[in-house]
């Protein structure tokens, strides 16, 4: 799912390994809440990242800083 999402919304950027960890956490949280990760949710997540962080590298760096 992570690769498909990346190719759809961020195909112009290189893929970063942090994407797999972010998606793993997202899937785990949604599954524990018995919620589905829908195409609309994936689109909204991509839009938030694009508007708030500009690109995936900035998002990954912000996540890294938040977890310190």
C-alpha positions in Angstrom: 0.0 0.0 0.0 2.8 2.4 0.8 4.4 2.1 -2.7 1.1 2.5 -4.4 0.3 5.6 -2.4 3.8 7.0 -3.1 3.5 6.3 -6.8 0.1 8.0 -7.0 0.8 11.2 -5.0 4.6 11.6 -4.9 5.8 9.9 -8.1 8.2 12.8 -8.8 10.1 12.2 -5.5 12.4 9.4 -4.6 10.9 6.9 -2.1 12.3 7.1 1.4 12.5 4.2 3.8 10.6 6.1 6.5 7.5 5.9 4.4 7.2 2.2 5.2 7.5 2.8 8.9 4.9 5.6 8.8 2.5 3.4 6.8 3.1 0.5 9.2 2.1 2.7 12.2 -0.9 4.2 10.3 -2.2 0.7 9.5 -1.6 -0.6 13.0 -3.5 2.3 14.6 -6.4 2.1 12.1 -6.7 -1.7 12.4 -6.8 -1.5 16.2 -9.6 1.0 16.0 -11.3 -1.2 13.4 -11.2 1.5 10.8 -10.3 1.1 7.1 -7.6 3.1 5.3 -9.8 4.2 2.4 -8.7 5.8 -0.9 -10.2 9.1 0.3 -8.2 9.0 3.5 -5.0 8.3 1.5 -5.8 11.3 -0.7 -6.4 13.5 2.3 -3.1 12.4 3.9 -1.2 13.2 0.7 -2.9 16.6 0.5 -2.0 17.4 4.1 1.6 16.4 3.6 1.8 18.5 0.4 0.3 21.6 1.9 1.9 21.4 5.4 5.3 19.8 4.7 5.9 20.4 1.0 7.4 17.0 0.4 7.9 13.6 2.0 11.4 14.3 3.0 10.3 17.2 5.1 7.4 15.2 6.6 9.8 12.3 7.5 12.2 14.8 9.2 9.3 16.3 11.1 8.2 12.9 12.3 11.7 12.0 13.3 12.0 15.2 15.4 8.6 14.6 17.0 9.6 11.2 18.2 12.8 12.4 19.8 
